[in-house]
Amino acid sequence: MGYADIIYIYEDGINRRYETGKEQEKLNQEVGKAVLSVIKQSKFRRYPHAPVFGSGNCVNFIDDVHSTHEKLYL
């Protein structure tokens, strides 16, 4: 049985129009770094979050759950 980290990403932090593939690649890298940062922080902070470009709390941690847990998220 494994654990899973549940996070959410605000759409307004990543919903931008990018003209080139290079800009899209940069967005992908920033989102990936933010997700990894939040997952690392979740072990030490109560409500970890990470920015993506100008959006200060674009990526947010909700919970880490064991595969046998039953919870309801709204």
mmCIF file of the N, C-alpha and C atoms, coordinates in Angstrom:
data_MODEL
# 
_entry.id   MODEL 
# 
loop_
_atom_site.group_PDB 
_atom_site.id 
_atom_site.type_symbol 
_atom_site.label_atom_id 
_atom_site.label_alt_id 
_atom_site.label_comp_id 
_atom_site.label_asym_id 
_atom_site.label_entity_id 
_atom_site.label_seq_id 
_atom_site.pdbx_PDB_ins_code 
_atom_site.Cartn_x 
_atom_site.Cartn_y 
_atom_site.Cartn_z 
_atom_site.occupancy 
_atom_site.B_iso_or_equiv 
_atom_site.pdbx_formal_charge 
_atom_site.auth_seq_id 
_atom_site.auth_comp_id 
_atom_site.auth_asym_id 
_atom_site.auth_atom_id 
_atom_site.pdbx_PDB_model_num 
ATOM 1   N N  . MET A 1 1  ? 0.834   -1.173 0.000   1.00 0.00 ? 1  MET A N  1 
ATOM 2   C CA . MET A 1 1  ? 0.000   0.000  0.000   1.00 0.00 ? 1  MET A CA 1 
ATOM 3   C C  . MET A 1 1  ? 0.881   1.240  0.000   1.00 0.00 ? 1  MET A C  1 
ATOM 4   N N  . GLY A 1 2  ? 0.536   2.200  -0.835  1.00 0.00 ? 2  GLY A N  1 
ATOM 5   C CA . GLY A 1 2  ? 1.365   3.382  -0.969  1.00 0.00 ? 2  GLY A CA 1 
ATOM 6   C C  . GLY A 1 2  ? 0.695   4.648  -0.487  1.00 0.00 ? 2  GLY A C  1 
ATOM 7   N N  . TYR A 1 3  ? 1.485   5.687  -0.457  1.00 0.00 ? 3  TYR A N  1 
ATOM 8   C CA . TYR A 1 3  ? 1.003   7.016  -0.103  1.00 0.00 ? 3  TYR A CA 1 
ATOM 9   C C  . TYR A 1 3  ? 0.903   7.866  -1.364  1.00 0.00 ? 3  TYR A C  1 
ATOM 10  N N  . ALA A 1 4  ? 0.001   8.819  -1.330  1.00 0.00 ? 4  ALA A N  1 
ATOM 11  C CA . ALA A 1 4  ? -0.160  9.763  -2.435  1.00 0.00 ? 4  ALA A CA 1 
ATOM 12  C C  . ALA A 1 4  ? -0.233  11.173 -1.865  1.00 0.00 ? 4  ALA A C  1 
ATOM 13  N N  . ASP A 1 5  ? 0.373   12.123 -2.550  1.00 0.00 ? 5  ASP A N  1 
ATOM 14  C CA . ASP A 1 5  ? 0.264   13.524 -2.176  1.00 0.00 ? 5  ASP A CA 1 
ATOM 15  C C  . ASP A 1 5  ? -0.810  14.151 -3.044  1.00 0.00 ? 5  ASP A C  1 
ATOM 16  N N  . ILE A 1 6  ? -1.736  14.854 -2.411  1.00 0.00 ? 6  ILE A N  1 
ATOM 17  C CA . ILE A 1 6  ? -2.804  15.526 -3.140  1.00 0.00 ? 6  ILE A CA 1 
ATOM 18  C C  . ILE A 1 6  ? -2.496  17.022 -3.103  1.00 0.00 ? 6  ILE A C  1 
ATOM 19  N N  . ILE A 1 7  ? -2.401  17.610 -4.283  1.00 0.00 ? 7  ILE A N  1 
ATOM 20  C CA . ILE A 1 7  ? -2.135  19.043 -4.398  1.00 0.00 ? 7  ILE A CA 1 
ATOM 21  C C  . ILE A 1 7  ? -3.135  19.644 -5.376  1.00 0.00 ? 7  ILE A C  1 
ATOM 22  N N  . TYR A 1 8  ? -3.237  20.961 -5.373  1.00 0.00 ? 8  TYR A N  1 
ATOM 23  C CA . TYR A 1 8  ? -4.021  21.622 -6.410  1.00 0.00 ? 8  TYR A CA 1 
ATOM 24  C C  . TYR A 1 8  ? -3.240  22.800 -6.956  1.00 0.00 ? 8  TYR A C  1 
ATOM 25  N N  . ILE A 1 9  ? -3.544  23.134 -8.206  1.00 0.00 ? 9  ILE A N  1 
ATOM 26  C CA . ILE A 1 9  ? -2.865  24.215 -8.907  1.00 0.00 ? 9  ILE A CA 1 
ATOM 27  C C  . ILE A 1 9  ? -3.936  25.199 -9.363  1.00 0.00 ? 9  ILE A C  1 
ATOM 28  N N  . TYR A 1 10 ? -3.794  26.460 -8.947  1.00 0.00 ? 10 TYR A N  1 
ATOM 29  C CA . TYR A 1 10 ? -4.722  27.485 -9.407  1.00 0.00 ? 10 TYR A CA 1 
ATOM 30  C C  . TYR A 1 10 ? -4.528  27.723 -10.893 1.00 0.00 ? 10 TYR A C  1 
ATOM 31  N N  . GLU A 1 11 ? -5.628  27.709 -11.613 1.00 0.00 ? 11 GLU A N  1 
ATOM 32  C CA . GLU A 1 11 ? -5.568  27.861 -13.061 1.00 0.00 ? 11 GLU A CA 1 
ATOM 33  C C  . GLU A 1 11 ? -5.042  29.230 -13.473 1.00 0.00 ? 11 GLU A C  1 
ATOM 34  N N  . ASP A 1 12 ? -5.372  30.273 -12.719 1.00 0.00 ? 12 ASP A N  1 
ATOM 35  C CA . ASP A 1 12 ? -4.937  31.609 -13.116 1.00 0.00 ? 12 ASP A CA 1 
ATOM 36  C C  . ASP A 1 12 ? -3.420  31.761 -13.057 1.00 0.00 ? 12 ASP A C  1 
ATOM 37  N N  . GLY A 1 13 ? -2.739  30.905 -12.312 1.00 0.00 ? 13 GLY A N  1 
ATOM 38  C CA . GLY A 1 13 ? -1.283  30.956 -12.265 1.00 0.00 ? 13 GLY A CA 1 
ATOM 39  C C  . GLY A 1 13 ? -0.613  30.364 -13.490 1.00 0.00 ? 13 GLY A C  1 
ATOM 40  N N  . ILE A 1 14 ? -1.319  29.496 -14.202 1.00 0.00 ? 14 ILE A N  1 
ATOM 41  C CA . ILE A 1 14 ? -0.713  28.846 -15.372 1.00 0.00 ? 14 ILE A CA 1 
ATOM 42  C C  . ILE A 1 14 ? -1.484  29.107 -16.653 1.00 0.00 ? 14 ILE A C  1 
ATOM 43  N N  . ASN A 1 15 ? -2.605  29.801 -16.564 1.00 0.00 ? 15 ASN A N  1 
ATOM 44  C CA . ASN A 1 15 ? -3.457  30.039 -17.731 1.00 0.00 ? 15 ASN A CA 1 
ATOM 45  C C  . ASN A 1 15 ? -3.003  31.309 -18.446 1.00 0.00 ? 15 ASN A C  1 
ATOM 46  N N  . ARG A 1 16 ? -1.939  31.188 -19.177 1.00 0.00 ? 16 ARG A N  1 
ATOM 47  C CA . ARG A 1 16 ? -1.397  32.295 -19.957 1.00 0.00 ? 16 ARG A CA 1 
ATOM 48  C C  . ARG A 1 16 ? -1.184  31.822 -21.382 1.00 0.00 ? 16 ARG A C  1 
ATOM 49  N N  . ARG A 1 17 ? -1.209  32.741 -22.286 1.00 0.00 ? 17 ARG A N  1 
ATOM 50  C CA . ARG A 1 17 ? -0.978  32.384 -23.676 1.00 0.00 ? 17 ARG A CA 1 
ATOM 51  C C  . ARG A 1 17 ? 0.511   32.535 -23.975 1.00 0.00 ? 17 ARG A C  1 
ATOM 52  N N  . TYR A 1 18 ? 1.095   31.482 -24.474 1.00 0.00 ? 18 TYR A N  1 
ATOM 53  C CA . TYR A 1 18 ? 2.509   31.486 -24.807 1.00 0.00 ? 18 TYR A CA 1 
ATOM 54  C C  . TYR A 1 18 ? 2.664   31.326 -26.314 1.00 0.00 ? 18 TYR A C  1 
ATOM 55  N N  . GLU A 1 19 ? 3.459   32.202 -26.870 1.00 0.00 ? 19 GLU A N  1 
ATOM 56  C CA . GLU A 1 19 ? 3.620   32.231 -28.321 1.00 0.00 ? 19 GLU A CA 1 
ATOM 57  C C  . GLU A 1 19 ? 4.605   31.189 -28.830 1.00 0.00 ? 19 GLU A C  1 
ATOM 58  N N  . THR A 1 20 ? 5.576   30.836 -28.032 1.00 0.00 ? 20 THR A N  1 
ATOM 59  C CA . THR A 1 20 ? 6.603   29.911 -28.517 1.00 0.00 ? 20 THR A CA 1 
ATOM 60  C C  . THR A 1 20 ? 6.652   28.664 -27.649 1.00 0.00 ? 20 THR A C  1 
ATOM 61  N N  . GLY A 1 21 ? 7.206   27.629 -28.206 1.00 0.00 ? 21 GLY A N  1 
ATOM 62  C CA . GLY A 1 21 ? 7.392   26.387 -27.457 1.00 0.00 ? 21 GLY A CA 1 
ATOM 63  C C  . GLY A 1 21 ? 8.374   26.566 -26.317 1.00 0.00 ? 21 GLY A C  1 
ATOM 64  N N  . LYS A 1 22 ? 9.319   27.480 -26.474 1.00 0.00 ? 22 LYS A N  1 
ATOM 65  C CA . LYS A 1 22 ? 10.313  27.735 -25.439 1.00 0.00 ? 22 LYS A CA 1 
ATOM 66  C C  . LYS A 1 22 ? 9.651   28.312 -24.185 1.00 0.00 ? 22 LYS A C  1 
ATOM 67  N N  . GLU A 1 23 ? 8.672   29.216 -24.373 1.00 0.00 ? 23 GLU A N  1 
ATOM 68  C CA . GLU A 1 23 ? 7.944   29.783 -23.246 1.00 0.00 ? 23 GLU A CA 1 
ATOM 69  C C  . GLU A 1 23 ? 7.101   28.719 -22.557 1.00 0.00 ? 23 GLU A C  1 
ATOM 70  N N  . GLN A 1 24 ? 6.485   27.845 -23.336 1.00 0.00 ? 24 GLN A N  1 
ATOM 71  C CA . GLN A 1 24 ? 5.690   26.754 -22.759 1.00 0.00 ? 24 GLN A CA 1 
ATOM 72  C C  . GLN A 1 24 ? 6.577   25.801 -21.968 1.00 0.00 ? 24 GLN A C  1 
ATOM 73  N N  . GLU A 1 25 ? 7.750   25.526 -22.481 1.00 0.00 ? 25 GLU A N  1 
ATOM 74  C CA . GLU A 1 25 ? 8.704   24.663 -21.772 1.00 0.00 ? 25 GLU A CA 1 
ATOM 75  C C  . GLU A 1 25 ? 9.112   25.280 -20.444 1.00 0.00 ? 25 GLU A C  1 
ATOM 76  N N  . LYS A 1 26 ? 9.322   26.593 -20.421 1.00 0.00 ? 26 LYS A N  1 
ATOM 77  C CA . LYS A 1 26 ? 9.677   27.284 -19.179 1.00 0.00 ? 26 LYS A CA 1 
ATOM 78  C C  . LYS A 1 26 ? 8.546   27.165 -18.165 1.00 0.00 ? 26 LYS A C  1 
ATOM 79  N N  . LEU A 1 27 ? 7.290   27.311 -18.616 1.00 0.00 ? 27 LEU A N  1 
ATOM 80  C CA . LEU A 1 27 ? 6.137   27.143 -17.724 1.00 0.00 ? 27 LEU A CA 1 
ATOM 81  C C  . LEU A 1 27 ? 6.113   25.729 -17.162 1.00 0.00 ? 27 LEU A C  1 
ATOM 82  N N  . ASN A 1 28 ? 6.311   24.737 -18.014 1.00 0.00 ? 28 ASN A N  1 
ATOM 83  C CA . ASN A 1 28 ? 6.322   23.344 -17.560 1.00 0.00 ? 28 ASN A CA 1 
ATOM 84  C C  . ASN A 1 28 ? 7.384   23.125 -16.487 1.00 0.00 ? 28 ASN A C  1 
ATOM 85  N N  . GLN A 1 29 ? 8.560   23.692 -16.682 1.00 0.00 ? 29 GLN A N  1 
ATOM 86  C CA . GLN A 1 29 ? 9.635   23.538 -15.697 1.00 0.00 ? 29 GLN A CA 1 
ATOM 87  C C  . GLN A 1 29 ? 9.284   24.219 -14.386 1.00 0.00 ? 29 GLN A C  1 
ATOM 88  N N  . GLU A 1 30 ? 8.703   25.414 -14.446 1.00 0.00 ? 30 GLU A N  1 
ATOM 89  C CA . GLU A 1 30 ? 8.348   26.145 -13.230 1.00 0.00 ? 30 GLU A CA 1 
ATOM 90  C C  . GLU A 1 30 ? 7.270   25.417 -12.439 1.00 0.00 ? 30 GLU A C  1 
ATOM 91  N N  . VAL A 1 31 ? 6.273   24.883 -13.128 1.00 0.00 ? 31 VAL A N  1 
ATOM 92  C CA . VAL A 1 31 ? 5.213   24.126 -12.444 1.00 0.00 ? 31 VAL A CA 1 
ATOM 93  C C  . VAL A 1 31 ? 5.798   22.864 -11.814 1.00 0.00 ? 31 VAL A C  1 
ATOM 94  N N  . GLY A 1 32 ? 6.658   22.169 -12.526 1.00 0.00 ? 32 GLY A N  1 
ATOM 95  C CA . GLY A 1 32 ? 7.292   20.968 -11.985 1.00 0.00 ? 32 GLY A CA 1 
ATOM 96  C C  . GLY A 1 32 ? 8.116   21.266 -10.745 1.00 0.00 ? 32 GLY A C  1 
ATOM 97  N N  . LYS A 1 33 ? 8.893   22.353 -10.783 1.00 0.00 ? 33 LYS A N  1 
ATOM 98  C CA . LYS A 1 33 ? 9.690   22.740 -9.616  1.00 0.00 ? 33 LYS A CA 1 
ATOM 99  C C  . LYS A 1 33 ? 8.789   23.090 -8.435  1.00 0.00 ? 33 LYS A C  1 
ATOM 100 N N  . ALA A 1 34 ? 7.691   23.804 -8.709  1.00 0.00 ? 34 ALA A N  1 
ATOM 101 C CA . ALA A 1 34 ? 6.767   24.189 -7.635  1.00 0.00 ? 34 ALA A CA 1 
ATOM 102 C C  . ALA A 1 34 ? 6.115   22.957 -7.010  1.00 0.00 ? 34 ALA A C  1 
ATOM 103 N N  . VAL A 1 35 ? 5.710   21.997 -7.826  1.00 0.00 ? 35 VAL A N  1 
ATOM 104 C CA . VAL A 1 35 ? 5.095   20.770 -7.300  1.00 0.00 ? 35 VAL A CA 1 
ATOM 105 C C  . VAL A 1 35 ? 6.087   20.010 -6.414  1.00 0.00 ? 35 VAL A C  1 
ATOM 106 N N  . LEU A 1 36 ? 7.309   19.850 -6.876  1.00 0.00 ? 36 LEU A N  1 
ATOM 107 C CA . LEU A 1 36 ? 8.315   19.150 -6.073  1.00 0.00 ? 36 LEU A CA 1 
ATOM 108 C C  . LEU A 1 36 ? 8.616   19.900 -4.787  1.00 0.00 ? 36 LEU A C  1 
ATOM 109 N N  . SER A 1 37 ? 8.654   21.216 -4.846  1.00 0.00 ? 37 SER A N  1 
ATOM 110 C CA . SER A 1 37 ? 8.904   22.028 -3.658  1.00 0.00 ? 37 SER A CA 1 
ATOM 111 C C  . SER A 1 37 ? 7.801   21.840 -2.617  1.00 0.00 ? 37 SER A C  1 
ATOM 112 N N  . VAL A 1 38 ? 6.550   21.855 -3.070  1.00 0.00 ? 38 VAL A N  1 
ATOM 113 C CA . VAL A 1 38 ? 5.421   21.685 -2.150  1.00 0.00 ? 38 VAL A CA 1 
ATOM 114 C C  . VAL A 1 38 ? 5.447   20.299 -1.513  1.00 0.00 ? 38 VAL A C  1 
ATOM 115 N N  . ILE A 1 39 ? 5.762   19.287 -2.289  1.00 0.00 ? 39 ILE A N  1 
ATOM 116 C CA . ILE A 1 39 ? 5.810   17.933 -1.742  1.00 0.00 ? 39 ILE A CA 1 
ATOM 117 C C  . ILE A 1 39 ? 6.903   17.816 -0.694  1.00 0.00 ? 39 ILE A C  1 
ATOM 118 N N  . LYS A 1 40 ? 8.068   18.416 -0.951  1.00 0.00 ? 40 LYS A N  1 
ATOM 119 C CA . LYS A 1 40 ? 9.151   18.397 0.044   1.00 0.00 ? 40 LYS A CA 1 
ATOM 120 C C  . LYS A 1 40 ? 8.762   19.165 1.297   1.00 0.00 ? 40 LYS A C  1 
ATOM 121 N N  . GLN A 1 41 ? 8.133   20.352 1.119   1.00 0.00 ? 41 GLN A N  1 
ATOM 122 C CA . GLN A 1 41 ? 7.744   21.181 2.246   1.00 0.00 ? 41 GLN A CA 1 
ATOM 123 C C  . GLN A 1 41 ? 6.664   20.545 3.098   1.00 0.00 ? 41 GLN A C  1 
ATOM 124 N N  . SER A 1 42 ? 5.861   19.669 2.517   1.00 0.00 ? 42 SER A N  1 
ATOM 125 C CA . SER A 1 42 ? 4.715   19.101 3.226   1.00 0.00 ? 42 SER A CA 1 
ATOM 126 C C  . SER A 1 42 ? 5.126   18.294 4.449   1.00 0.00 ? 42 SER A C  1 
ATOM 127 N N  . LYS A 1 43 ? 6.350   17.860 4.491   1.00 0.00 ? 43 LYS A N  1 
ATOM 128 C CA . LYS A 1 43 ? 6.811   17.082 5.637   1.00 0.00 ? 43 LYS A CA 1 
ATOM 129 C C  . LYS A 1 43 ? 7.161   17.981 6.829   1.00 0.00 ? 43 LYS A C  1 
ATOM 130 N N  . PHE A 1 44 ? 7.349   19.302 6.565   1.00 0.00 ? 44 PHE A N  1 
ATOM 131 C CA . PHE A 1 44 ? 7.824   20.211 7.604   1.00 0.00 ? 44 PHE A CA 1 
ATOM 132 C C  . PHE A 1 44 ? 6.882   21.371 7.900   1.00 0.00 ? 44 PHE A C  1 
ATOM 133 N N  . ARG A 1 45 ? 6.032   21.752 6.941   1.00 0.00 ? 45 ARG A N  1 
ATOM 134 C CA . ARG A 1 45 ? 5.144   22.900 7.106   1.00 0.00 ? 45 ARG A CA 1 
ATOM 135 C C  . ARG A 1 45 ? 3.701   22.455 7.092   1.00 0.00 ? 45 ARG A C  1 
ATOM 136 N N  . ARG A 1 46 ? 2.846   23.204 7.777   1.00 0.00 ? 46 ARG A N  1 
ATOM 137 C CA . ARG A 1 46 ? 1.440   22.824 7.865   1.00 0.00 ? 46 ARG A CA 1 
ATOM 138 C C  . ARG A 1 46 ? 0.678   23.061 6.554   1.00 0.00 ? 46 ARG A C  1 
ATOM 139 N N  . TYR A 1 47 ? 0.820   24.210 5.949   1.00 0.00 ? 47 TYR A N  1 
ATOM 140 C CA . TYR A 1 47 ? 0.109   24.515 4.701   1.00 0.00 ? 47 TYR A CA 1 
ATOM 141 C C  . TYR A 1 47 ? 1.094   24.987 3.642   1.00 0.00 ? 47 TYR A C  1 
ATOM 142 N N  . PRO A 1 48 ? 1.871   24.093 3.080   1.00 0.00 ? 48 PRO A N  1 
ATOM 143 C CA . PRO A 1 48 ? 2.872   24.523 2.098   1.00 0.00 ? 48 PRO A CA 1 
ATOM 144 C C  . PRO A 1 48 ? 2.235   24.962 0.783   1.00 0.00 ? 48 PRO A C  1 
ATOM 145 N N  . HIS A 1 49 ? 2.883   25.927 0.144   1.00 0.00 ? 49 HIS A N  1 
ATOM 146 C CA . HIS A 1 49 ? 2.483   26.390 -1.175  1.00 0.00 ? 49 HIS A CA 1 
ATOM 147 C C  . HIS A 1 49 ? 3.735   26.899 -1.881  1.00 0.00 ? 49 HIS A C  1 
ATOM 148 N N  . ALA A 1 50 ? 3.628   27.060 -3.180  1.00 0.00 ? 50 ALA A N  1 
ATOM 149 C CA . ALA A 1 50 ? 4.776   27.525 -3.967  1.00 0.00 ? 50 ALA A CA 1 
ATOM 150 C C  . ALA A 1 50 ? 4.294   28.415 -5.105  1.00 0.00 ? 50 ALA A C  1 
ATOM 151 N N  . PRO A 1 51 ? 5.089   29.417 -5.458  1.00 0.00 ? 51 PRO A N  1 
ATOM 152 C CA . PRO A 1 51 ? 4.710   30.299 -6.558  1.00 0.00 ? 51 PRO A CA 1 
ATOM 153 C C  . PRO A 1 51 ? 5.069   29.710 -7.918  1.00 0.00 ? 51 PRO A C  1 
ATOM 154 N N  . VAL A 1 52 ? 4.354   30.173 -8.922  1.00 0.00 ? 52 VAL A N  1 
ATOM 155 C CA . VAL A 1 52 ? 4.711   29.927 -10.316 1.00 0.00 ? 52 VAL A CA 1 
ATOM 156 C C  . VAL A 1 52 ? 4.666   31.286 -10.993 1.00 0.00 ? 52 VAL A C  1 
ATOM 157 N N  . PHE A 1 53 ? 5.824   31.752 -11.399 1.00 0.00 ? 53 PHE A N  1 
ATOM 158 C CA . PHE A 1 53 ? 5.967   33.090 -11.966 1.00 0.00 ? 53 PHE A CA 1 
ATOM 159 C C  . PHE A 1 53 ? 5.366   34.115 -10.998 1.00 0.00 ? 53 PHE A C  1 
ATOM 160 N N  . GLY A 1 54 ? 4.367   34.888 -11.406 1.00 0.00 ? 54 GLY A N  1 
ATOM 161 C CA . GLY A 1 54 ? 3.832   35.960 -10.572 1.00 0.00 ? 54 GLY A CA 1 
ATOM 162 C C  . GLY A 1 54 ? 2.770   35.533 -9.575  1.00 0.00 ? 54 GLY A C  1 
ATOM 163 N N  . SER A 1 55 ? 2.277   34.327 -9.677  1.00 0.00 ? 55 SER A N  1 
ATOM 164 C CA . SER A 1 55 ? 1.223   33.850 -8.782  1.00 0.00 ? 55 SER A CA 1 
ATOM 165 C C  . SER A 1 55 ? 1.855   33.264 -7.526  1.00 0.00 ? 55 SER A C  1 
ATOM 166 N N  . GLY A 1 56 ? 1.662   33.942 -6.396  1.00 0.00 ? 56 GLY A N  1 
ATOM 167 C CA . GLY A 1 56 ? 2.371   33.597 -5.166  1.00 0.00 ? 56 GLY A CA 1 
ATOM 168 C C  . GLY A 1 56 ? 2.056   32.239 -4.572  1.00 0.00 ? 56 GLY A C  1 
ATOM 169 N N  . ASN A 1 57 ? 0.823   31.786 -4.666  1.00 0.00 ? 57 ASN A N  1 
ATOM 170 C CA . ASN A 1 57 ? 0.475   30.482 -4.095  1.00 0.00 ? 57 ASN A CA 1 
ATOM 171 C C  . ASN A 1 57 ? -0.230  29.625 -5.139  1.00 0.00 ? 57 ASN A C  1 
ATOM 172 N N  . CYS A 1 58 ? 0.369   29.497 -6.275  1.00 0.00 ? 58 CYS A N  1 
ATOM 173 C CA . CYS A 1 58 ? -0.230  28.779 -7.399  1.00 0.00 ? 58 CYS A CA 1 
ATOM 174 C C  . CYS A 1 58 ? -0.393  27.287 -7.096  1.00 0.00 ? 58 CYS A C  1 
ATOM 175 N N  . VAL A 1 59 ? 0.612   26.678 -6.494  1.00 0.00 ? 59 VAL A N  1 
ATOM 176 C CA . VAL A 1 59 ? 0.578   25.246 -6.188  1.00 0.00 ? 59 VAL A CA 1 
ATOM 177 C C  . VAL A 1 59 ? 0.422   25.086 -4.678  1.00 0.00 ? 59 VAL A C  1 
ATOM 178 N N  . ASN A 1 60 ? -0.591  24.328 -4.262  1.00 0.00 ? 60 ASN A N  1 
ATOM 179 C CA . ASN A 1 60 ? -0.908  24.171 -2.845  1.00 0.00 ? 60 ASN A CA 1 
ATOM 180 C C  . ASN A 1 60 ? -1.057  22.707 -2.469  1.00 0.00 ? 60 ASN A C  1 
ATOM 181 N N  . PHE A 1 61 ? -0.643  22.387 -1.267  1.00 0.00 ? 61 PHE A N  1 
ATOM 182 C CA . PHE A 1 61 ? -0.731  21.028 -0.731  1.00 0.00 ? 61 PHE A CA 1 
ATOM 183 C C  . PHE A 1 61 ? -2.070  20.842 -0.029  1.00 0.00 ? 61 PHE A C  1 
ATOM 184 N N  . ILE A 1 62 ? -2.705  19.705 -0.219  1.00 0.00 ? 62 ILE A N  1 
ATOM 185 C CA . ILE A 1 62 ? -3.941  19.397 0.483   1.00 0.00 ? 62 ILE A CA 1 
ATOM 186 C C  . ILE A 1 62 ? -3.688  18.344 1.558   1.00 0.00 ? 62 ILE A C  1 
ATOM 187 N N  . ASP A 1 63 ? -3.159  17.191 1.155   1.00 0.00 ? 63 ASP A N  1 
ATOM 188 C CA . ASP A 1 63 ? -3.025  16.095 2.109   1.00 0.00 ? 63 ASP A CA 1 
ATOM 189 C C  . ASP A 1 63 ? -2.131  15.013 1.521   1.00 0.00 ? 63 ASP A C  1 
ATOM 190 N N  . ASP A 1 64 ? -1.581  14.186 2.395   1.00 0.00 ? 64 ASP A N  1 
ATOM 191 C CA . ASP A 1 64 ? -0.954  12.954 1.929   1.00 0.00 ? 64 ASP A CA 1 
ATOM 192 C C  . ASP A 1 64 ? -1.740  11.814 2.558   1.00 0.00 ? 64 ASP A C  1 
ATOM 193 N N  . VAL A 1 65 ? -2.156  10.906 1.736   1.00 0.00 ? 65 VAL A N  1 
ATOM 194 C CA . VAL A 1 65 ? -3.056  9.853  2.212   1.00 0.00 ? 65 VAL A CA 1 
ATOM 195 C C  . VAL A 1 65 ? -2.494  8.484  1.870   1.00 0.00 ? 65 VAL A C  1 
ATOM 196 N N  . HIS A 1 66 ? -2.779  7.547  2.737   1.00 0.00 ? 66 HIS A N  1 
ATOM 197 C CA . HIS A 1 66 ? -2.432  6.154  2.499   1.00 0.00 ? 66 HIS A CA 1 
ATOM 198 C C  . HIS A 1 66 ? -3.516  5.552  1.629   1.00 0.00 ? 66 HIS A C  1 
ATOM 199 N N  . SER A 1 67 ? -3.189  4.598  0.833   1.00 0.00 ? 67 SER A N  1 
ATOM 200 C CA . SER A 1 67 ? -4.153  4.041  -0.121  1.00 0.00 ? 67 SER A CA 1 
ATOM 201 C C  . SER A 1 67 ? -5.346  3.376  0.555   1.00 0.00 ? 67 SER A C  1 
ATOM 202 N N  . THR A 1 68 ? -5.248  3.086  1.848   1.00 0.00 ? 68 THR A N  1 
ATOM 203 C CA . THR A 1 68 ? -6.385  2.472  2.531   1.00 0.00 ? 68 THR A CA 1 
ATOM 204 C C  . THR A 1 68 ? -7.227  3.496  3.290   1.00 0.00 ? 68 THR A C  1 
ATOM 205 N N  . HIS A 1 69 ? -6.853  4.779  3.263   1.00 0.00 ? 69 HIS A N  1 
ATOM 206 C CA . HIS A 1 69 ? -7.630  5.819  3.931   1.00 0.00 ? 69 HIS A CA 1 
ATOM 207 C C  . HIS A 1 69 ? -8.875  6.152  3.109   1.00 0.00 ? 69 HIS A C  1 
ATOM 208 N N  . GLU A 1 70 ? -9.929  6.518  3.809   1.00 0.00 ? 70 GLU A N  1 
ATOM 209 C CA . GLU A 1 70 ? -11.147 6.985  3.141   1.00 0.00 ? 70 GLU A CA 1 
ATOM 210 C C  . GLU A 1 70 ? -11.429 8.382  3.656   1.00 0.00 ? 70 GLU A C  1 
ATOM 211 N N  . LYS A 1 71 ? -11.379 9.366  2.765   1.00 0.00 ? 71 LYS A N  1 
ATOM 212 C CA . LYS A 1 71 ? -11.637 10.757 3.129   1.00 0.00 ? 71 LYS A CA 1 
ATOM 213 C C  . LYS A 1 71 ? -12.453 11.409 2.041   1.00 0.00 ? 71 LYS A C  1 
ATOM 214 N N  . LEU A 1 72 ? -13.089 12.510 2.408   1.00 0.00 ? 72 LEU A N  1 
ATOM 215 C CA . LEU A 1 72 ? -13.870 13.290 1.456   1.00 0.00 ? 72 LEU A CA 1 
ATOM 216 C C  . LEU A 1 72 ? -13.245 14.679 1.364   1.00 0.00 ? 72 LEU A C  1 
ATOM 217 N N  . TYR A 1 73 ? -12.969 15.121 0.152   1.00 0.00 ? 73 TYR A N  1 
ATOM 218 C CA . TYR A 1 73 ? -12.387 16.438 -0.080  1.00 0.00 ? 73 TYR A CA 1 
ATOM 219 C C  . TYR A 1 73 ? -13.364 17.286 -0.857  1.00 0.00 ? 73 TYR A C  1 
ATOM 220 N N  . LEU A 1 74 ? -13.523 18.518 -0.432  1.00 0.00 ? 74 LEU A N  1 
ATOM 221 C CA . LEU A 1 74 ? -14.424 19.451 -1.140  1.00 0.00 ? 74 LEU A CA 1 
ATOM 222 C C  . LEU A 1 74 ? -13.614 20.508 -1.810  1.00 0.00 ? 74 LEU A C  1 
# 
